[in-house]
């Protein structure tokens, strides 16, 4: 598979055809996205290379995230440190791999996380506390909003992506907001595709489109849960996608005419699928990655220095040339026209609803079970 791949697992999850011109916060894209081949994990899990140079083992998401991360970050790291960067990729069982390894011999030294992986790993003491004062001074340049979404004690907020709407050009009207997923245009179409493995993101989109509470507040207040689920059930979901490859195949096969997916996986790949456009609503949601040092690593300091490097505005600016993610530091500059679409100020960052897992965790089992039921019935 070729995108940010995932499926539900217990330990990690507790649960050129646009219709209109591009503008600052709502845009219609230029074509469909092409899937790329998933990058195989690097071989060798040792602590140093053959010439004795230290090796820092880092886990990044699978697919084009891993490919682009390696292309952008590996040469920067190896030019700044007398060390080799080994990039492994994955999603499933990330926490289980740490739990099953000896406490003093983890399978990797640093890992990307998002919710609920970060929440569960932190609560299970699978990550080392980060020593910001000693080794990660670049945290001072991160927008407060990103630092406040979830505790950063064990993971620094580095990157992420807004949700994105994809839709077929042949529809009667463009699909520009999450509320449009319940419009006559969409409900009369072949249907909608959503992320099948990570229920929080379809729910975030549905919450933003519901407008019963500010932002995606419907997720965190039980009084709104019935309304939220009613909204999601009104979406004519006919495609369940575990990767971007699934999404494009479902469009190609006529299974769906619209979809929920992620800006970071489509914007630089909009070349090989004609007849599909995308939009990113002004009222939107997204995911954010916190990078953590794995418990028991003998490279804790180097791992923290690596995370500090990821928070360097110059590094994030360079990284954006390879990957259209949003980045968290105030001083970075986006490549090309990415700044037209991604938050560039504190105020813009605050308009993107990111999952607050401490608040949603009490309801995660209920939401997960409901989502499984919808997939089974669908």
HELIX and SHEET records of a PDB file:
HELIX    1   1 UNK A   10  UNK A   13  1                                   4    
HELIX    2   2 UNK A   64  UNK A   69  1                                   6    
HELIX    3   3 UNK A   70  UNK A   74  3                                   5    
HELIX    4   4 UNK A   75  UNK A   80  1                                   6    
HELIX    5   5 UNK A   94  UNK A  100  1                                   7    
HELIX    6   6 UNK A  117  UNK A  123  1                                   7    
HELIX    7   7 UNK A  132  UNK A  135  1                                   4    
HELIX    8   8 UNK A  137  UNK A  141  5                                   5    
HELIX    9   9 UNK A  144  UNK A  148  1                                   5    
HELIX   10  10 UNK A  178  UNK A  182  5                                   5    
HELIX   11  11 UNK A  184  UNK A  187  1                                   4    
HELIX   12  12 UNK A  199  UNK A  210  1                                  12    
HELIX   13  13 UNK A  217  UNK A  219  5                                   3    
HELIX   14  14 UNK A  222  UNK A  224  5                                   3    
HELIX   15  15 UNK A  225  UNK A  234  1                                  10    
HELIX   16  16 UNK A  244  UNK A  252  1                                   9    
HELIX   17  17 UNK A  263  UNK A  266  1                                   4    
HELIX   18  18 UNK A  267  UNK A  269  5                                   3    
HELIX   19  19 UNK A  300  UNK A  310  1                                  11    
HELIX   20  20 UNK A  313  UNK A  322  1                                  10    
HELIX   21  21 UNK A  338  UNK A  340  5                                   3    
HELIX   22  22 UNK A  346  UNK A  350  1                                   5    
HELIX   23  23 UNK A  357  UNK A  360  1                                   4    
HELIX   24  24 UNK A  361  UNK A  363  5                                   3    
HELIX   25  25 UNK A  364  UNK A  377  1                                  14    
SHEET    1   A 8 UNK A  83  UNK A  89  0                                        
SHEET    2   A 8 UNK A  54  UNK A  60  1                                        
SHEET    3   A 8 UNK A 110  UNK A 113  1                                        
SHEET    4   A 8 UNK A 284  UNK A 293 -1                                        
SHEET    5   A 8 UNK A 156  UNK A 168 -1                                        
SHEET    6   A 8 UNK A 258  UNK A 262 -1                                        
SHEET    7   A 8 UNK A 192  UNK A 195  1                                        
SHEET    8   A 8 UNK A 237  UNK A 241  1                                        
SHEET    1   B 5 UNK A  83  UNK A  89  0                                        
SHEET    2   B 5 UNK A  54  UNK A  60  1                                        
SHEET    3   B 5 UNK A 110  UNK A 113  1                                        
SHEET    4   B 5 UNK A 284  UNK A 293 -1                                        
SHEET    5   B 5 UNK A 352  UNK A 354  1                                        
SHEET    1   C 6 UNK A  83  UNK A  89  0                                        
SHEET    2   C 6 UNK A  54  UNK A  60  1                                        
SHEET    3   C 6 UNK A 110  UNK A 113  1                                        
SHEET    4   C 6 UNK A 284  UNK A 293 -1                                        
SHEET    5   C 6 UNK A 156  UNK A 168 -1                                        
SHEET    6   C 6 UNK A 276  UNK A 279 -1                                        
SHEET    1   D 6 UNK A  83  UNK A  89  0                                        
SHEET    2   D 6 UNK A  54  UNK A  60  1                                        
SHEET    3   D 6 UNK A 110  UNK A 113  1                                        
SHEET    4   D 6 UNK A 284  UNK A 293 -1                                        
SHEET    5   D 6 UNK A 156  UNK A 168 -1                                        
SHEET    6   D 6 UNK A 326  UNK A 327 -1                                        
END                                                                             
